[in-house]
Amino acid sequence: MGAQFPVQIHRALAESKGTYLITEKSALLSRKVALVTGAARGIGKGIAQQLGANGATVVLADIDVEAGQKTARELTESGVQTSFIETDVRSEAVVAAAMTHAEAQFGGLDILVNNAGANLNFDATTMTSNEWDESMALDLRGAWLCCKHVLPKMLVRGGGVIINISSIHANATSYNFFPYAAAKAGLIGMTKSLALDWGKKNIRVLAVSPGLVKSDAVVKAFADPEHSLTEASAAASIPAGFVALPEDIGGLVAFLATDAARYITGTNIVIDGGQSARLADA
């Protein structure tokens, strides 16, 4: 009999908080150890919450120590076995140390979610080489470094799952999103290459491309009276009729990490409420 769908959550949006209420825990990821980069807040935090709600032990890796430790406490208080490690994905030595930390503390790594990144955009004619390198280091090179150092550890465990968080901007972007869109497209290319090279070793590699999500930055923009984007106008442009929560992305990632998704690899899954199916003037 096939695996059951993993995400045991009640999608009652609390009127005051606008968050998922987790009413029942699943064990479909029990005995699995996951490391999530950029896990202190936003999409990364939502992913960590959903992995934990489905039984995984979760290692939070983030450069923001204060926010990361706060998220770790919240997860621990909710019953999730959790650890935080300060991690700058731009440094190979730091990335290697984070993977070793997870392996030493919990016995190995089964799931890697490459979520860390930054939306850095420039004019292509004035952008410096250093700015290009910084953007690629955060949005593409860091994910490769994490893959480089987790793959041998997954082999020891007999397999694993790597999920790279890309963006709908990888396929169809907007004005003034250079070179962010280029980096996210590269992440999808890397996903496909690694899926081919490591599939026979029982390691799946996937990409997830979110649309607009209520991250801290987006919530701040919604509240800014000088910003043209409001939550109401954003929701009106999305066929689903609302802006995603970080937990929405986490729910998909949790599913993809389970054996219920064992035949899914080497592909990019868009989660955008139908936004990319719509023409701008439709």
C-alpha positions in Angstrom: 0.0 0.0 0.0 1.4 3.4 -0.9 2.4 6.1 1.6 -0.2 8.4 2.8 -0.2 12.1 2.2 2.0 13.6 5.0 0.8 17.0 5.9 -1.6 16.6 8.8 -2.6 20.2 9.3 -5.9 22.0 9.7 -5.9 24.9 7.3 -7.9 27.2 9.5 -6.5 30.6 9.0 -6.5 32.3 12.3 -8.1 35.7 11.7 -5.6 37.5 13.9 -2.4 35.7 12.8 -3.1 34.3 9.4 -1.2 31.1 10.1 -1.7 27.4 9.9 -3.0 25.7 13.0 -1.2 22.4 13.3 -3.7 20.1 15.0 -2.2 16.7 14.5 1.3 15.4 14.0 2.3 12.9 11.3 5.1 10.4 11.7 5.8 9.9 8.0 9.2 11.6 8.3 10.1 10.1 11.7 13.7 8.9 11.9 14.6 11.4 9.1 17.0 14.3 9.7 16.5 17.4 7.7 18.7 20.5 7.3 17.1 23.7 6.1 19.2 26.7 5.1 17.8 30.2 5.6 15.5 28.6 8.2 15.3 31.5 10.7 12.2 33.2 9.2 10.0 33.3 6.2 9.8 30.4 3.8 12.6 28.6 5.5 10.8 28.7 8.8 7.6 27.5 7.2 9.5 24.6 5.7 11.1 23.7 9.0 7.8 23.8 10.8 6.1 21.5 8.3 9.0 19.0 8.2 8.9 18.9 12.0 5.2 18.6 12.1 5.6 15.4 10.0 8.1 13.8 12.4 11.5 14.9 11.1 14.3 16.1 13.2 15.2 19.6 11.9 18.5 21.3 11.8 18.1 25.1 11.3 21.0 26.7 9.4 21.0 30.5 9.2 23.3 33.5 9.4 20.9 35.3 11.7 21.7 33.8 15.1 19.0 35.6 17.1 16.2 34.8 14.8 17.5 31.2 14.3 17.6 30.5 18.0 14.2 31.9 18.4 12.7 29.7 15.7 14.6 26.7 17.3 13.0 27.4 20.6 9.5 27.6 19.1 10.0 24.3 17.3 11.3 22.6 20.4 8.4 23.9 22.4 6.0 22.4 19.8 7.6 19.0 20.2 10.1 19.0 17.3 13.6 17.7 17.8 15.6 20.7 16.7 19.0 22.2 16.5 20.3 25.5 15.3 23.7 26.2 13.8 25.0 29.6 12.6 25.7 29.1 8.9 26.8 31.4 6.1 26.3 29.5 2.8 28.9 31.7 1.1 31.7 29.9 3.0 32.5 26.4 2.1 34.3 25.7 5.4 31.2 26.9 7.3 28.9 24.8 5.1 31.0 21.7 5.6 31.0 22.3 9.4 27.2 22.6 9.4 26.8 19.2 7.7 29.3 17.6 10.1 27.4 19.2 13.0 24.1 17.6 11.9 25.7 14.3 11.3 27.5 14.2 14.6 24.4 15.3 16.6 21.8 13.2 14.9 23.6 10.4 13.1 23.3 11.6 9.5 21.3 13.7 7.1 18.4 12.5 4.9 16.8 15.7 3.7 18.5 19.0 2.6 16.4 22.0 1.7 18.5 24.8 0.0 16.4 27.8 0.9 19.0 30.5 1.8 19.3 33.4 -0.6 18.7 37.0 -1.2 16.8 39.1 -3.8 19.7 41.2 -5.0 18.9 43.2 -8.2 21.1 45.5 -10.3 21.4 47.3 -13.6 23.4 45.0 -15.8 25.5 47.9 -17.2 26.5 49.3 -13.8 26.6 46.1 -11.7 30.2 45.3 -10.5 31.9 42.0 -10.7 31.9 41.8 -7.0 28.1 42.4 -6.8 27.6 39.7 -9.4 29.8 37.3 -7.4 27.9 38.2 -4.1 24.5 37.5 -5.7 25.6 34.2 -7.2 27.2 33.2 -4.0 24.0 33.6 -2.1 21.5 32.4 -4.6 23.4 29.6 -6.5 26.9 28.8 -5.3 25.7 28.3 -1.7 23.2 25.7 -2.8 25.9 23.8 -4.7 28.2 23.9 -1.7 25.5 22.4 0.5 24.9 19.7 -2.1 28.6 19.0 -2.4 29.0 18.3 1.3 25.7 16.5 1.9 25.8 14.0 -0.9 28.5 11.8 0.6 26.6 11.8 3.9 23.4 10.8 2.1 25.2 7.9 0.4 26.2 6.6 3.9 22.5 6.7 4.8 21.5 4.8 1.7 19.9 7.8 -0.1 18.2 11.1 0.5 16.3 14.0 -0.9 17.5 17.5 -1.9 15.0 20.2 -2.5 16.2 23.5 -3.9 14.0 26.5 -3.4 14.0 28.4 -6.7 11.3 31.0 -7.8 8.7 31.6 -10.5 11.2 34.3 -11.7 13.3 31.4 -13.1 10.8 30.9 -15.9 9.1 34.2 -16.4 10.3 37.3 -14.6 9.5 41.0 -14.2 11.4 44.2 -14.8 14.4 44.8 -12.6 15.0 41.3 -11.4 18.5 40.9 -12.7 20.5 38.8 -11.8 18.1 37.2 -9.3 16.2 35.5 -12.1 19.4 34.2 -13.7 20.5 32.7 -10.4 17.2 31.0 -9.8 17.2 29.6 -13.3 20.6 28.2 -12.7 19.3 26.5 -9.6 16.8 24.6 -11.7 19.5 23.6 -14.1 21.7 22.3 -11.2 18.7 20.4 -9.9 18.2 18.5 -13.1 21.9 17.7 -13.5 22.3 16.4 -9.9 19.1 14.4 -10.3 20.5 12.5 -13.3 23.9 12.0 -11.7 22.7 10.8 -8.3 19.3 9.1 -9.0 20.7 5.6 -9.3 22.2 6.1 -5.9 18.7 6.6 -4.4 19.1 10.4 -4.0 16.3 12.5 -5.4 16.8 16.1 -6.3 14.0 18.6 -6.9 13.3 22.3 -7.2 10.3 24.1 -5.9 9.4 27.5 -7.3 7.2 29.7 -5.1 5.3 32.7 -6.3 4.4 35.6 -4.0 4.6 34.5 -0.3 3.9 36.5 2.9 7.5 36.6 4.0 8.7 39.3 6.4 9.7 41.5 3.5 6.4 41.1 1.7 4.4 41.8 4.8 6.5 45.0 5.4 5.8 46.1 1.8 2.1 45.5 2.2 2.1 47.8 5.2 4.1 50.6 3.5 1.7 53.3 2.4 4.2 54.4 -0.2 4.4 50.9 -1.8 2.1 50.3 -4.7 1.5 46.7 -3.8 -1.1 45.9 -1.2 -2.2 42.4 -0.1 -5.7 43.0 -1.6 -4.2 44.0 -5.0 -1.8 41.1 -4.9 -4.5 38.6 -4.0 -6.7 39.9 -6.8 -4.0 39.1 -9.3 -3.6 35.5 -8.2 -6.2 32.9 -9.4 -6.3 31.2 -6.0 -7.4 34.5 -4.5 -4.9 34.8 -1.7 -1.2 35.3 -1.0 0.6 32.1 0.1 1.9 31.7 3.6 5.4 30.2 4.3 3.6 27.1 5.6 2.0 26.6 2.2 5.4 26.2 0.7 6.5 24.0 3.7 3.5 21.7 3.1 4.7 21.0 -0.5 8.3 20.5 0.6 7.2 18.1 3.4 5.2 16.0 0.9 8.2 15.9 -1.6 10.5 14.7 1.2 8.4 11.6 1.9 8.3 8.2 0.1 4.9 9.3 -1.2 6.9 11.3 -3.7 9.5 8.7 -4.4 9.0 8.9 -8.2 9.4 12.6 -8.3 12.9 13.8 -9.2 14.7 16.0 -11.6 11.9 18.5 -12.0 10.7 21.9 -10.9 7.3 22.2 -9.2 5.7 25.6 -9.3 3.6 26.7 -6.3 2.1 30.1 -7.0 -1.7 29.9 -6.7 -1.9 29.9 -10.5 -0.1 33.2 -10.9 2.2 32.0 -13.7 -0.8 30.6 -15.7 -2.2 34.1 -16.1 -1.3 36.7 -18.7 -0.5 40.1 -17.2 -3.7 41.6 -18.8 -5.9 38.6 -18.4 
